[in-house]
Amino acid sequence: MRRTMLFLPGNNPNMIMNGGLLGADSIIFDLEDAVAPDQKDAARILVKSALRSLDFGGCEIIIRMNALDTPYWEEDIEEMVPLGPSAIMPTKVSDGNYIRKLEQKITETEEKNGMDVGKIKLIPLLETAMGIEHAYDIAIASPRMEALYLGAEDLTADLRCERTIEGAEILYARGRLVCAARAAGIEAYDTPFTDVEDMEGLRSDARFAKGLGYTGKAVINPRHVEDVNCIFSPSDKEIRYAREVFGAIREAKRQGKGAISLRGKMIDAPIAQRAKLVLEAASELKGVNYFE
């Protein structure tokens, strides 16, 4: 599961070398904003070398590419796809046509290199007003679609508003994106918290995002990884309650009862589904079958 997705600048060898040791579930090698125009070629070379020679300890590998309105994106695809990353993160995604154009290029590159077509997934970055308004169209634009990811810094610039710690200015976008993702049956990932020193602000922001339905959160600093991992992991209390729910369901079935209750509260389908998701996540993280 992806609780944390850590951005690493594609032209920073020191950060790349230590990427697998920083505790994130996924590493995003950034070829876009973190890399100056005159460093794009050097960043691709560095990332290629790293992925061919370094062990990232089982971390999922994601490539953030340059936008389709730049002269860099086609070479990003041609150079990165043959490396077999788990996913490509397209930027400044505006609508479904953007995704379909990109998918065609990825498919052509896979075929050219004798790769399994469709194995590389997409996690588009929605960071414009147009992208947010077309969120569902984007979410269903390709069978490669794995998740939607919110980018608040560029979004607030496009909205012409100030980016604040409280985040009221992105509340609509957060809700719109997570609804679109869930309607399409995919995951949703929240924008990074950009104040490196404000750890309590980070925790509050991550808890709020989880409460909205987000699966996990991107981070731009290794210091944020541990707290975000903790918040997006099932707590011991949540695991205990979920196991009690499934215990009550099993007991009701054994007794042939149609109605199921726990501590005087009826267990309906939404409660059972939430419990199932908690136990699935806990089982994956801890390597233990919590359904038993």
C-alpha positions as CSV (number, residue, x, y, z in Angstrom):
1,M,0.0,0.0,0.0
2,R,1.0,3.6,-0.5
3,R,0.9,5.6,2.6
4,T,3.8,7.9,1.7
5,M,5.1,8.9,-1.7
6,L,8.4,10.7,-1.3
7,F,9.6,13.1,-4.0
8,L,13.3,12.9,-4.9
9,P,14.8,15.4,-7.3
10,G,16.0,13.6,-10.4
11,N,19.3,15.6,-10.4
12,N,20.2,15.1,-6.7
13,P,22.6,12.0,-6.5
14,N,22.8,12.1,-2.7
15,M,19.1,11.9,-2.1
16,I,18.7,9.3,-4.8
17,M,21.4,7.1,-3.3
18,N,19.6,7.0,0.1
19,G,16.0,6.8,-1.3
20,G,15.5,3.2,-0.2
21,L,16.5,3.9,3.3
22,L,14.0,6.7,4.1
23,G,11.0,4.7,5.0
24,A,8.6,5.7,2.2
25,D,6.3,3.2,0.5
26,S,6.9,4.8,-2.9
27,I,9.7,7.0,-4.3
28,I,8.8,9.6,-7.0
29,F,11.8,10.5,-9.1
30,D,11.0,14.1,-10.2
31,L,12.1,15.1,-13.7
32,E,9.8,18.1,-13.7
33,D,9.7,21.0,-11.2
34,A,12.8,20.0,-9.2
35,V,14.9,20.0,-12.4
36,A,16.0,23.1,-14.3
37,P,15.5,23.1,-18.0
38,D,19.2,22.8,-18.7
39,Q,19.4,19.8,-16.3
40,K,16.7,17.6,-17.9
41,D,19.1,15.4,-19.8
42,A,21.5,15.0,-16.8
43,A,18.5,14.1,-14.6
44,R,17.3,11.4,-16.9
45,I,20.8,9.9,-17.1
46,L,21.2,9.9,-13.3
47,V,17.8,8.3,-12.7
48,K,18.5,5.7,-15.4
49,S,21.8,4.8,-13.7
50,A,20.3,4.7,-10.3
51,L,17.4,2.4,-11.3
52,R,19.8,0.0,-13.0
53,S,22.4,-0.2,-10.3
54,L,20.8,0.6,-6.9
55,D,18.6,-1.4,-4.6
56,F,15.7,0.7,-3.3
57,G,14.6,-1.9,-0.8
58,G,11.3,-2.8,-2.3
59,C,10.1,0.8,-2.6
60,E,7.7,1.3,-5.4
61,I,9.3,3.4,-8.2
62,I,7.3,6.3,-9.8
63,I,8.5,8.8,-12.4
64,R,7.2,12.3,-12.4
65,M,7.4,13.5,-16.0
66,N,7.3,16.9,-17.7
67,A,4.0,18.2,-19.0
68,L,2.8,17.5,-22.5
69,D,3.0,21.2,-23.4
70,T,6.8,21.1,-22.9
71,P,9.6,19.9,-25.2
72,Y,10.7,17.3,-22.7
73,W,7.9,14.9,-22.2
74,E,8.4,12.5,-25.1
75,E,12.0,12.0,-24.2
76,D,11.0,11.4,-20.6
77,I,8.7,8.5,-21.8
78,E,11.3,7.1,-24.2
79,E,14.0,7.0,-21.6
80,M,12.0,6.1,-18.5
81,V,9.5,3.5,-19.7
82,P,12.1,0.9,-20.7
83,L,13.3,1.0,-17.0
84,G,9.9,-0.5,-16.0
85,P,8.8,1.8,-13.2
86,S,5.6,0.9,-11.4
87,A,3.9,4.1,-12.5
88,I,4.3,7.3,-14.5
89,M,3.1,10.6,-12.9
90,P,2.0,13.0,-15.6
91,T,1.8,16.6,-14.6
92,K,-0.6,19.5,-15.4
93,V,-3.2,17.0,-16.4
94,S,-6.2,18.9,-17.7
95,D,-8.7,16.3,-19.1
96,G,-9.1,12.7,-20.4
97,N,-7.6,13.6,-23.8
98,Y,-4.3,14.4,-22.1
99,I,-4.2,11.0,-20.6
100,R,-5.2,9.2,-23.9
101,K,-2.4,11.0,-25.8
102,L,0.1,10.1,-23.1
103,E,-1.1,6.5,-23.0
104,Q,-0.6,6.1,-26.8
105,K,3.1,7.2,-26.4
106,I,3.7,4.9,-23.5
107,T,2.1,1.9,-25.4
108,E,4.3,2.7,-28.5
109,T,7.4,2.8,-26.3
110,E,6.5,-0.5,-24.5
111,E,5.9,-2.2,-27.9
112,K,9.2,-0.8,-29.3
113,N,11.1,-2.3,-26.3
114,G,9.3,-5.7,-26.2
115,M,7.6,-4.9,-22.9
116,D,4.2,-6.1,-21.6
117,V,1.8,-3.5,-22.8
118,G,-0.2,-1.9,-19.9
119,K,1.9,-3.0,-17.0
120,I,3.1,0.6,-16.3
121,K,0.3,2.4,-14.4
122,L,-0.6,6.1,-14.3
123,I,-1.0,8.4,-11.3
124,P,-1.9,11.8,-12.8
125,L,-1.2,15.0,-10.9
126,L,-4.2,17.3,-10.9
127,E,-2.9,20.8,-10.2
128,T,-5.0,23.2,-12.3
129,A,-8.6,24.3,-12.1
130,M,-9.3,22.6,-15.4
131,G,-7.9,19.3,-14.1
132,I,-10.0,19.4,-10.9
133,E,-13.2,20.1,-12.9
134,H,-12.4,17.2,-15.2
135,A,-11.3,14.9,-12.4
136,Y,-13.7,12.0,-13.1
137,D,-13.1,12.2,-16.9
138,I,-9.4,11.8,-16.1
139,A,-10.0,9.0,-13.6
140,I,-11.7,6.8,-16.2
141,A,-9.6,7.8,-19.3
142,S,-7.3,4.7,-19.2
143,P,-7.2,1.2,-17.9
144,R,-3.7,2.1,-16.6
145,M,-5.2,4.5,-14.1
146,E,-4.1,3.7,-10.6
147,A,-4.9,6.8,-8.6
148,L,-5.4,10.6,-8.7
149,Y,-3.0,12.9,-6.9
150,L,-3.7,16.5,-5.8
151,G,-1.0,19.2,-6.4
152,A,-2.0,22.2,-4.3
153,E,0.9,24.5,-4.9
154,D,0.3,24.9,-8.6
155,L,-3.5,24.7,-8.1
156,T,-3.6,27.7,-5.8
157,A,-1.4,29.7,-8.2
158,D,-3.9,28.8,-10.9
159,L,-6.8,29.8,-8.6
160,R,-5.0,33.1,-7.8
161,C,-5.3,32.5,-4.1
162,E,-2.8,32.2,-1.2
163,R,-1.7,28.7,-0.1
164,T,-2.3,28.5,3.6
165,I,-1.6,26.0,6.4
166,E,-5.3,25.7,7.2
167,G,-6.0,24.7,3.6
168,A,-9.5,26.2,3.3
169,E,-8.7,27.3,-0.2
170,I,-8.2,23.7,-1.4
171,L,-11.1,22.1,0.4
172,Y,-13.3,21.9,-2.7
173,A,-10.5,20.5,-4.8
174,R,-9.7,17.9,-2.1
175,G,-13.3,16.7,-2.0
176,R,-13.8,16.8,-5.7
177,L,-10.7,14.7,-6.4
178,V,-11.4,12.0,-3.8
179,C,-15.0,11.7,-5.0
180,A,-13.9,11.3,-8.6
181,A,-11.3,8.7,-7.6
182,R,-13.6,6.6,-5.5
183,A,-16.4,6.8,-8.2
184,A,-13.9,5.4,-10.7
185,G,-12.7,2.7,-8.3
186,I,-9.2,4.0,-7.8
187,E,-7.1,5.5,-5.0
188,A,-6.6,9.2,-4.0
189,Y,-3.4,10.8,-2.8
190,D,-3.1,14.1,-1.0
191,T,-0.8,17.0,-1.6
192,P,2.4,17.4,0.4
193,F,2.5,19.6,3.5
194,T,5.3,22.0,2.6
195,D,6.4,23.5,5.9
196,V,9.3,21.2,6.8
197,E,9.5,22.5,10.4
198,D,5.8,22.4,11.4
199,M,5.5,18.8,12.5
200,E,2.2,19.3,14.3
201,G,0.8,21.1,11.3
202,L,1.9,18.1,9.2
203,R,0.1,15.6,11.5
204,S,-3.1,17.7,11.5
205,D,-3.1,18.0,7.7
206,A,-2.5,14.3,7.2
207,R,-5.3,13.4,9.7
208,F,-7.7,15.7,7.9
209,A,-6.8,14.2,4.5
210,K,-7.3,10.7,5.9
211,G,-10.7,11.8,7.2
212,L,-11.7,13.0,3.7
213,G,-11.0,9.5,2.3
214,Y,-7.5,9.9,1.0
215,T,-5.4,6.7,0.8
216,G,-2.1,8.4,1.6
217,K,0.0,11.5,1.2
218,A,2.9,12.7,-0.9
219,V,5.9,14.2,1.1
220,I,8.8,16.4,0.0
221,N,11.0,15.8,3.0
222,P,12.2,12.6,4.6
223,R,11.3,14.0,8.1
224,H,7.7,13.7,7.2
225,V,7.7,10.1,6.2
226,E,7.3,8.5,9.7
227,D,4.4,10.6,10.8
228,V,2.5,10.2,7.6
229,N,3.1,6.5,7.6
230,C,1.7,6.3,11.1
231,I,-1.4,8.3,10.4
232,F,-2.3,6.3,7.3
233,S,-1.7,3.0,9.0
234,P,-4.6,1.3,10.9
235,S,-4.2,1.9,14.6
236,D,-4.3,-0.9,17.2
237,K,-7.7,0.4,18.3
238,E,-9.0,0.3,14.7
239,I,-7.7,-3.2,14.2
240,R,-9.3,-4.5,17.4
241,Y,-12.7,-3.0,16.5
242,A,-12.5,-4.3,13.0
243,R,-11.8,-7.8,14.3
244,E,-14.7,-7.5,16.7
245,V,-16.9,-6.6,13.8
246,F,-15.9,-9.7,11.8
247,G,-16.2,-11.8,14.9
248,A,-19.8,-10.6,15.4
249,I,-20.5,-11.3,11.7
250,R,-19.2,-14.9,12.0
251,E,-21.2,-15.5,15.2
252,A,-24.4,-14.2,13.7
253,K,-23.9,-16.5,10.7
254,R,-23.3,-19.5,13.0
255,Q,-26.5,-18.7,14.8
256,G,-28.4,-18.1,11.6
257,K,-29.2,-14.5,12.5
258,G,-30.0,-12.0,9.9
259,A,-29.4,-8.9,12.1
260,I,-26.0,-8.4,13.5
261,S,-25.1,-6.1,16.4
262,L,-22.0,-5.2,18.4
263,R,-22.1,-3.3,21.7
264,G,-25.8,-2.5,21.0
265,K,-25.1,-1.0,17.6
266,M,-26.3,-2.6,14.4
267,I,-23.5,-3.7,12.0
268,D,-24.6,-2.7,8.5
269,A,-22.8,-3.0,5.1
270,P,-20.8,0.2,5.4
271,I,-19.5,-0.7,8.8
272,A,-18.5,-4.2,7.6
273,Q,-16.8,-2.7,4.5
274,R,-14.8,-0.2,6.6
275,A,-13.7,-3.1,8.9
276,K,-12.7,-5.1,5.9
277,L,-10.5,-2.3,4.6
278,V,-8.8,-1.9,8.0
279,L,-8.0,-5.6,8.2
280,E,-6.8,-5.8,4.7
281,A,-4.4,-2.8,5.2
282,A,-3.2,-4.2,8.6
283,S,-2.6,-7.7,7.1
284,E,-0.6,-6.2,4.2
285,L,1.5,-4.0,6.5
286,K,2.2,-6.5,9.2
287,G,2.3,-9.7,7.3
288,V,-0.4,-11.2,9.5
289,N,-3.8,-12.5,8.6
290,Y,-6.1,-10.4,10.8
291,F,-9.2,-12.0,9.4
292,E,-8.5,-15.2,11.4
